[in-house]
Amino acid sequence: MRSRTVAILCIAVLLISATAVLGLASLLDLYTRRQVDLAAGVLAFVGSGRQQSQIIDPDQFAARMPSTATIVFADGGGTRVVWSTAPGDPAAGELERLLQSVASGGVVDVPFVQHMVKAQLLRFGTPVLLQDKVTGELRAADSAVVALGTRSSVKLLRVMIGVSAAITVVTMVGAALAVTIMVRATMRPLSRLADLVGALGDRPPVGSLRRGRVSMSRYQESSTLANAIAGLVDRRARIEAELREFVANASHELRTPLTKIQGWSELHFQTPPQAERTERAMRSIVEECDRMRGLLDQLTLLARAEAPQQLPTEHVDVCALCAVVAEDVAVVAPDRRVTTRLPSDPVFVVAHEDRLAQVLRNVVGNSLAHAGDDAVVDIAVETDDLSVRIVLSDNGVGIPAVYRARVFDRFFTRTRGTGSGSGLGLSIVQAIVSGYGGSVQLWSEPGRGTKVTIALPRVRRTSGGGLRIDR
């Protein structure tokens, strides 16, 4: 990353420097051409629009021209030199070659006295008379060449190239150092994270990275990225820990019935068969097989509930379903009291009747099992514009604080070892309700009872008789 960034910066600096040099060269060329055009314009003014020849003093005229300008007057259609302001009295051959190299009507680059000049040829409509101060002689000129040297421009351009090259080198070195420092400082959180992950090994403790990522950099972007990666590593560690715990708990739950089945089977083959003992062994084996099948069914349901796309959906009347669950409890446990508080009008949610009935039965079953024999279970349905809340409460013994935070964990049960449950009931409740876009909240205090609130999106009937979901 650092190399690519430095390379991009260096290319950008080179392009900027080359553009600056080329721009300066273009400006100098344009400036020189403008100077030639200006001098040619003055000559054109002198030699045009007059009916008779104009007598001029060439020295005085040359003094008004730019110091770097050379003016050559000629006659014979621009073939013979009459007078020039060239310094150093150049050879006649140089002036003649200059006259031969310049075409009328434009500024051209030509060599003159070992240097390049920009020159332009002008032809006078009326010949111009040039008077020599010494002899007083008049010389006629029908054309003139204006030449402007470019040595100063070339020198300035060379200086600019040198300065630009020096600035480019310094800028590239400075950019490389700045990028190196910046990239190292920016990537430091990721480097620390990589070192920390490497030090923790293949199985980092759950939350180990979350505890260590407190503002690892003053650069928000890199800190955000590092924290996101750390969160993923922590999440992976948590999922792996949950998976190991799940496998251990599932193995424990399945080992107990398998141990009983194996024990009865070995006893049958090790001792002479007896009808009474054989019947008891077969009955126990069937019971344990049913228990394992029920556990596997619950695990399958839990896996499907955690994948919402696998949950079947339909419009379910919550009030009617709650009434059915209350009636079932009255039949199964006639000595227990169950009350209902339901709206008179149907209330619909998007779920599945069997799955939602299992949710209600699991919660009510927990209340019947743990609230106490004298506890009253209440089933209520509350609605608002957006949601439907099923409130299942009891006035029983409540849940101690030490157990309250784990009631939705898989395989958690307060009566482990008594054969009263697998500890998957409330886990299935939470998974099913979450799969249908709802939420589950539990409140409980020892001696004051327990309340479970299940919230689901409400479905309203439209004017055409259909249903729509309020979100």
C-alpha positions as CSV (number, residue, x, y, z in Angstrom):
1,M,0.0,0.0,0.0
2,R,2.8,2.4,0.9
3,S,4.7,1.7,-2.3
4,R,1.6,2.2,-4.5
5,T,0.8,5.5,-2.7
6,V,4.3,6.8,-3.1
7,A,4.4,5.8,-6.7
8,I,1.1,7.6,-7.4
9,L,2.3,10.7,-5.6
10,C,5.6,10.7,-7.5
11,I,3.8,10.3,-10.9
12,A,1.5,13.1,-9.9
13,V,4.4,15.4,-9.0
14,L,6.2,14.6,-12.2
15,L,3.1,15.3,-14.3
16,I,2.6,18.6,-12.4
17,S,6.3,19.6,-13.0
18,A,6.2,18.7,-16.6
19,T,3.0,20.6,-17.1
20,A,4.4,23.6,-15.4
21,V,7.6,23.6,-17.6
22,L,5.6,23.1,-20.8
23,G,3.2,25.8,-19.7
24,L,6.1,28.2,-19.1
25,A,7.7,27.4,-22.4
26,S,4.4,28.1,-24.2
27,L,4.0,31.4,-22.3
28,L,7.5,32.5,-23.2
29,D,7.0,31.6,-26.8
30,L,3.7,33.5,-26.9
31,Y,5.3,36.5,-25.2
32,T,8.2,36.6,-27.8
33,R,5.8,36.3,-30.6
34,R,3.7,39.2,-29.2
35,Q,6.9,41.3,-29.0
36,V,7.7,40.5,-32.6
37,D,4.2,41.4,-33.7
38,L,4.4,44.6,-31.7
39,A,7.6,45.7,-33.4
40,A,6.3,44.6,-36.8
41,G,3.2,46.7,-36.1
42,V,5.2,49.8,-35.6
43,L,7.1,49.2,-38.8
44,A,3.9,48.6,-40.6
45,F,2.5,51.9,-39.4
46,V,5.6,53.7,-40.6
47,G,5.6,52.2,-44.1
48,S,1.9,52.1,-44.9
49,G,-0.8,54.5,-46.0
50,R,1.5,57.3,-47.3
51,Q,1.7,58.8,-50.9
52,Q,5.4,59.7,-50.7
53,S,8.4,58.1,-49.1
54,Q,9.0,58.8,-45.4
55,I,12.5,59.8,-44.3
56,I,13.4,58.3,-40.9
57,D,16.4,58.2,-38.7
58,P,17.2,54.5,-38.3
59,D,19.2,54.9,-35.1
60,Q,16.4,56.9,-33.5
61,F,13.9,54.4,-34.7
62,A,15.9,51.5,-33.4
63,A,16.2,53.1,-30.0
64,R,12.4,52.8,-29.7
65,M,12.4,49.1,-30.4
66,P,13.0,46.4,-27.6
67,S,16.6,46.1,-26.7
68,T,16.7,42.5,-27.9
69,A,15.2,43.3,-31.3
70,T,17.1,43.3,-34.5
71,I,15.7,45.2,-37.5
72,V,17.0,44.7,-41.0
73,F,15.9,47.0,-43.8
74,A,16.2,45.7,-47.4
75,D,15.3,46.5,-50.9
76,G,15.0,44.5,-54.1
77,G,12.0,42.6,-52.7
78,G,13.9,41.7,-49.5
79,T,17.0,40.3,-51.1
80,R,19.6,43.1,-50.4
81,V,20.5,44.5,-47.0
82,V,20.2,48.3,-46.7
83,W,20.7,48.8,-43.0
84,S,20.4,46.8,-39.8
85,T,20.5,47.2,-36.0
86,A,22.2,43.9,-35.4
87,P,24.8,44.3,-32.6
88,G,28.4,43.4,-33.3
89,D,28.2,44.2,-37.1
90,P,27.5,40.6,-38.2
91,A,28.7,39.4,-41.5
92,A,26.7,40.3,-44.6
93,G,26.1,36.6,-45.2
94,E,24.3,36.2,-41.9
95,L,21.9,39.1,-42.7
96,E,21.3,37.7,-46.2
97,R,20.5,34.3,-44.8
98,L,18.1,35.9,-42.4
99,L,16.4,37.6,-45.2
100,Q,16.2,34.4,-47.2
101,S,14.8,32.4,-44.3
102,V,11.9,34.7,-43.4
103,A,8.7,34.4,-45.3
104,S,6.1,37.2,-45.4
105,G,3.0,37.1,-43.2
106,G,4.1,35.1,-40.2
107,V,6.6,34.7,-37.3
108,V,9.1,31.9,-37.8
109,D,12.1,30.5,-35.8
110,V,15.3,30.9,-37.7
111,P,19.0,30.7,-36.8
112,F,20.9,34.0,-36.6
113,V,24.4,34.6,-35.3
114,Q,24.6,31.2,-33.7
115,H,21.3,31.7,-31.9
116,M,17.6,31.2,-32.6
117,V,15.4,34.2,-33.2
118,K,11.8,34.8,-34.0
119,A,11.5,36.9,-37.1
120,Q,8.8,38.4,-39.4
121,L,9.1,40.0,-42.8
122,L,7.2,43.1,-43.7
123,R,6.8,44.8,-47.1
124,F,6.2,48.5,-47.4
125,G,3.6,49.8,-49.9
126,T,5.7,53.0,-50.2
127,P,9.5,52.7,-49.9
128,V,11.0,54.0,-46.7
129,L,14.0,56.4,-46.9
130,L,16.8,55.9,-44.4
131,Q,19.2,58.7,-43.9
132,D,22.8,58.1,-42.8
133,K,23.8,60.7,-40.2
134,V,27.5,60.7,-41.2
135,T,27.2,61.0,-45.0
136,G,23.6,62.3,-45.2
137,E,23.0,59.6,-47.9
138,L,19.4,58.4,-48.3
139,R,18.8,54.8,-48.9
140,A,15.4,53.3,-50.0
141,A,14.0,50.2,-48.4
142,D,11.0,48.3,-49.6
143,S,10.9,45.7,-46.9
144,A,12.1,45.0,-43.3
145,V,12.7,42.1,-41.1
146,V,12.0,42.2,-37.3
147,A,13.9,39.6,-35.4
148,L,13.8,39.0,-31.6
149,G,16.3,36.9,-29.8
150,T,15.2,34.0,-27.6
151,R,18.3,33.6,-25.5
152,S,16.8,35.1,-22.4
153,S,13.7,33.0,-22.7
154,V,15.9,29.8,-23.2
155,K,17.9,30.7,-20.1
156,L,14.8,31.3,-18.1
157,L,13.3,28.0,-19.3
158,R,16.5,26.1,-18.4
159,V,16.5,27.7,-14.9
160,M,12.9,26.8,-14.5
161,I,13.6,23.2,-15.6
162,G,16.4,23.0,-13.0
163,V,14.3,24.5,-10.2
164,S,11.4,22.2,-11.2
165,A,13.6,19.2,-11.1
166,A,15.0,20.1,-7.7
167,I,11.6,20.7,-6.3
168,T,10.3,17.5,-7.8
169,V,13.1,15.4,-6.2
170,V,12.6,17.1,-2.8
171,T,8.8,16.7,-3.1
172,M,9.1,13.1,-4.0
173,V,11.4,12.3,-1.1
174,G,9.2,14.3,1.3
175,A,6.1,12.6,0.0
176,A,7.7,9.2,0.4
177,L,8.6,10.0,4.0
178,A,5.2,11.6,4.8
179,V,3.3,8.6,3.3
180,T,5.5,6.1,5.1
181,I,4.9,7.8,8.5
182,M,1.2,8.3,7.8
183,V,0.6,4.7,6.6
184,R,2.5,3.3,9.5
185,A,0.6,5.4,12.0
186,T,-2.7,4.6,10.3
187,M,-2.1,0.9,10.0
188,R,-0.7,0.6,13.6
189,P,-4.1,-0.5,15.0
190,L,-4.3,-3.3,12.5
191,S,-0.8,-4.4,13.2
192,R,-1.6,-4.4,17.0
193,L,-4.7,-6.4,16.3
194,A,-2.8,-8.9,14.2
195,D,-0.2,-9.3,17.0
196,L,-2.9,-9.7,19.6
197,V,-4.8,-12.3,17.5
198,G,-1.5,-14.2,17.0
199,A,-0.8,-14.1,20.7
200,L,-4.2,-15.4,21.6
201,G,-3.8,-18.5,19.3
202,D,-6.5,-20.4,17.5
203,R,-9.1,-20.2,20.3
204,P,-9.1,-16.7,21.7
205,P,-11.2,-16.2,24.9
206,V,-14.6,-14.7,24.3
207,G,-14.4,-10.9,24.6
208,S,-10.6,-10.9,24.8
209,L,-10.3,-8.5,21.8
210,R,-13.3,-6.4,22.8
211,R,-11.7,-5.6,26.1
212,G,-8.4,-4.6,24.4
213,R,-9.7,-2.3,21.7
214,V,-10.0,1.1,23.4
215,S,-9.1,3.8,20.9
216,M,-6.0,2.1,19.4
217,S,-5.4,5.0,17.0
218,R,-6.3,8.7,16.7
219,Y,-7.3,7.9,13.1
220,Q,-11.0,7.2,13.1
221,E,-11.0,5.1,9.9
222,S,-8.3,2.7,10.9
223,S,-9.7,2.4,14.5
224,T,-13.2,1.7,13.0
225,L,-11.8,-1.0,10.8
226,A,-9.7,-2.5,13.6
227,N,-12.6,-2.5,15.9
228,A,-14.8,-4.1,13.3
229,I,-12.3,-6.9,12.7
230,A,-11.9,-7.3,16.5
231,G,-15.6,-7.6,16.8
232,L,-15.7,-10.3,14.1
233,V,-13.0,-12.2,15.9
234,D,-14.8,-11.9,19.2
235,R,-18.1,-13.0,17.6
236,R,-16.4,-16.0,16.1
237,A,-14.9,-16.9,19.4
238,R,-18.4,-16.5,21.0
239,I,-20.0,-18.7,18.3
240,E,-17.3,-21.3,18.7
241,A,-17.8,-21.3,22.5
242,E,-21.5,-21.6,22.1
243,L,-21.1,-24.4,19.6
244,R,-18.7,-26.3,22.0
245,E,-21.2,-25.8,24.8
246,F,-24.1,-26.9,22.6
247,V,-22.3,-30.1,21.6
248,A,-21.3,-30.8,25.2
249,N,-24.9,-30.2,26.4
250,A,-26.5,-32.2,23.6
251,S,-24.0,-35.1,24.2
252,H,-24.9,-35.0,27.9
253,E,-28.7,-35.0,27.2
254,L,-28.3,-37.9,24.8
255,R,-25.8,-39.9,26.9
256,T,-28.3,-40.4,29.7
257,P,-31.0,-42.3,27.7
258,L,-28.3,-44.1,25.8
259,T,-26.8,-45.3,29.0
260,K,-30.1,-46.6,30.3
261,I,-30.8,-48.4,27.0
262,Q,-27.4,-49.9,27.0
263,G,-27.7,-51.0,30.6
264,W,-31.0,-52.7,30.1
265,S,-29.7,-54.4,26.9
266,E,-26.6,-55.7,28.6
267,L,-28.6,-56.9,31.6
268,H,-31.0,-58.8,29.3
269,F,-28.1,-60.7,27.7
270,Q,-26.1,-61.3,30.9
271,T,-28.9,-62.9,33.0
272,P,-31.5,-65.5,32.2
273,P,-34.6,-63.8,30.7
274,Q,-37.6,-63.1,32.9
275,A,-40.9,-61.9,31.6
276,E,-41.3,-59.2,34.2
277,R,-37.8,-57.8,33.8
278,T,-37.9,-58.0,30.0
279,E,-41.2,-56.1,29.9
280,R,-39.7,-53.4,32.3
281,A,-36.6,-53.2,30.1
282,M,-38.6,-52.8,26.9
283,R,-40.8,-50.2,28.5
284,S,-37.7,-48.2,29.7
285,I,-36.0,-48.5,26.3
286,V,-39.2,-47.2,24.6
287,E,-39.4,-44.3,27.0
288,E,-35.8,-43.3,26.5
289,C,-36.1,-43.6,22.7
290,D,-39.2,-41.3,22.9
291,R,-37.1,-38.9,25.0
292,M,-34.3,-38.9,22.5
293,R,-36.7,-38.4,19.6
294,G,-38.3,-35.5,21.4
295,L,-34.9,-34.0,22.1
296,L,-33.9,-34.3,18.4
297,D,-37.2,-32.9,17.3
298,Q,-36.6,-29.9,19.6
299,L,-33.1,-29.4,18.2
300,T,-34.4,-29.6,14.7
301,L,-37.1,-27.0,15.4
302,L,-34.5,-24.8,17.1
303,A,-32.2,-25.0,14.1
304,R,-35.1,-24.1,11.7
305,A,-36.3,-21.3,13.9
306,E,-32.9,-19.7,13.8
307,A,-33.1,-19.7,10.0
308,P,-36.2,-17.4,9.5
309,Q,-36.5,-18.3,5.8
310,Q,-37.4,-21.9,6.8
311,L,-40.3,-20.9,9.1
312,P,-43.8,-21.3,7.5
313,T,-46.0,-18.3,7.7
314,E,-49.7,-17.6,7.7
315,H,-52.1,-15.1,9.3
316,V,-52.9,-16.3,12.8
317,D,-55.7,-15.0,15.1
318,V,-53.8,-14.5,18.4
319,C,-56.9,-14.2,20.5
320,A,-58.4,-17.5,19.3
321,L,-55.0,-19.3,19.7
322,C,-54.6,-18.0,23.3
323,A,-58.2,-19.3,24.1
324,V,-57.3,-22.7,22.8
325,V,-54.1,-22.9,24.8
326,A,-56.0,-21.9,28.0
327,E,-58.6,-24.6,27.3
328,D,-55.8,-27.2,26.8
329,V,-54.3,-26.4,30.1
330,A,-57.7,-26.7,31.8
331,V,-58.0,-30.2,30.3
332,V,-54.4,-31.4,31.1
333,A,-54.1,-29.7,34.5
334,P,-57.7,-29.2,35.8
335,D,-56.4,-28.4,39.3
336,R,-54.5,-25.3,38.0
337,R,-56.1,-22.0,37.4
338,V,-55.6,-20.2,34.0
339,T,-57.3,-16.8,33.3
340,T,-57.5,-14.9,30.0
341,R,-57.9,-11.3,29.1
342,L,-58.6,-11.1,25.3
343,P,-60.0,-8.4,23.0
344,S,-63.4,-9.2,21.6
345,D,-62.2,-8.6,18.0
346,P,-59.7,-10.9,16.2
347,V,-56.1,-9.8,16.3
348,F,-53.8,-11.1,13.5
349,V,-50.1,-11.6,13.2
350,V,-47.9,-13.2,10.6
351,A,-46.6,-16.4,12.0
352,H,-47.7,-20.1,12.0
353,E,-50.4,-21.4,14.2
354,D,-48.5,-24.6,15.3
355,R,-45.2,-22.7,15.9
356,L,-47.0,-19.9,17.8
357,A,-49.0,-22.4,19.8
358,Q,-45.7,-24.1,20.8
359,V,-44.4,-20.8,22.0
360,L,-47.4,-20.2,24.2
361,R,-47.4,-23.8,25.5
362,N,-43.7,-23.6,26.3
363,V,-44.1,-20.4,28.3
364,V,-47.2,-21.6,30.1
365,G,-45.6,-25.0,30.7
366,N,-42.7,-23.3,32.5
367,S,-45.1,-21.4,34.7
368,L,-47.0,-24.5,35.6
369,A,-43.8,-26.4,36.3
370,H,-41.9,-23.7,38.4
371,A,-44.4,-21.1,39.6
372,G,-45.9,-23.4,42.3
373,D,-49.1,-25.4,42.8
374,D,-51.1,-22.4,43.9
375,A,-49.9,-20.0,41.2
376,V,-52.4,-18.5,38.8
377,V,-51.4,-18.2,35.1
378,D,-52.8,-15.2,33.2
379,I,-52.8,-14.9,29.4
380,A,-53.5,-11.4,28.0
381,V,-53.4,-9.8,24.6
382,E,-52.6,-6.1,24.2
383,T,-52.4,-4.1,20.9
384,D,-51.4,-0.8,19.6
385,D,-51.1,0.7,16.1
386,L,-47.9,-1.3,15.2
387,S,-47.6,-4.4,17.4
388,V,-49.4,-7.2,19.3
389,R,-48.2,-8.1,22.7
390,I,-49.0,-11.5,24.3
391,V,-48.4,-11.2,28.0
392,L,-48.1,-14.5,30.0
393,S,-47.8,-13.9,33.7
394,D,-48.1,-15.8,37.0
395,N,-48.1,-14.9,40.6
396,G,-45.7,-17.7,41.6
397,V,-42.4,-17.9,43.3
398,G,-40.5,-16.1,40.6
399,I,-37.0,-16.7,39.2
400,P,-33.9,-16.0,41.4
401,A,-31.5,-13.5,40.0
402,V,-28.8,-16.1,39.6
403,Y,-30.9,-17.9,37.0
404,R,-32.7,-15.0,35.4
405,A,-30.0,-14.1,32.9
406,R,-29.7,-17.6,31.6
407,V,-33.4,-18.7,31.1
408,F,-33.1,-18.4,27.3
409,D,-29.8,-20.3,27.1
410,R,-29.9,-23.7,25.4
411,F,-30.1,-26.7,27.8
412,F,-30.4,-24.5,30.8
413,T,-32.8,-25.9,33.5
414,R,-33.0,-25.4,37.2
415,T,-34.1,-29.1,37.6
416,R,-31.3,-30.8,35.7
417,G,-31.1,-34.5,36.5
418,T,-34.7,-34.9,37.5
419,G,-35.9,-35.7,34.0
420,S,-38.4,-32.8,33.9
421,G,-37.1,-31.0,30.8
422,S,-34.3,-30.6,28.3
423,G,-33.8,-26.9,28.8
424,L,-34.7,-26.0,25.2
425,G,-38.2,-24.6,25.8
426,L,-37.4,-20.9,26.2
427,S,-34.6,-21.1,23.6
428,I,-37.1,-22.3,21.1
429,V,-39.5,-19.5,22.2
430,Q,-37.0,-16.8,21.6
431,A,-35.8,-18.3,18.3
432,I,-39.4,-18.7,16.8
433,V,-40.5,-15.2,17.9
434,S,-37.3,-13.6,16.6
435,G,-37.7,-15.5,13.3
436,Y,-41.1,-13.9,12.9
437,G,-39.7,-10.4,13.5
438,G,-40.8,-10.2,17.1
439,S,-39.1,-9.9,20.5
440,V,-39.4,-11.6,23.9
441,Q,-38.9,-9.9,27.3
442,L,-38.9,-11.5,30.7
443,W,-39.5,-9.9,34.1
444,S,-39.4,-11.8,37.3
445,E,-38.9,-11.2,41.0
446,P,-38.6,-13.9,43.7
447,G,-42.0,-14.1,45.5
448,R,-43.7,-11.7,43.0
449,G,-44.1,-14.0,40.0
450,T,-42.9,-13.9,36.4
451,K,-44.1,-12.1,33.3
452,V,-43.1,-13.0,29.7
453,T,-44.1,-10.4,27.0
454,I,-44.1,-11.6,23.4
455,A,-44.3,-8.8,20.8
456,L,-45.1,-9.4,17.1
457,P,-45.9,-7.0,14.2
458,R,-49.6,-6.4,13.9
459,V,-51.6,-7.3,10.8
460,R,-54.7,-5.2,10.0
461,R,-57.6,-6.0,7.7
462,T,-57.9,-3.7,4.7
463,S,-61.1,-2.3,3.3
464,G,-61.1,-4.9,0.6
465,G,-61.0,-7.8,3.1
466,G,-57.3,-8.4,2.9
467,L,-54.6,-8.1,5.5
468,R,-51.6,-5.8,5.8
469,I,-48.7,-5.7,8.1
470,D,-48.0,-2.6,10.2
471,R,-44.3,-1.9,10.6
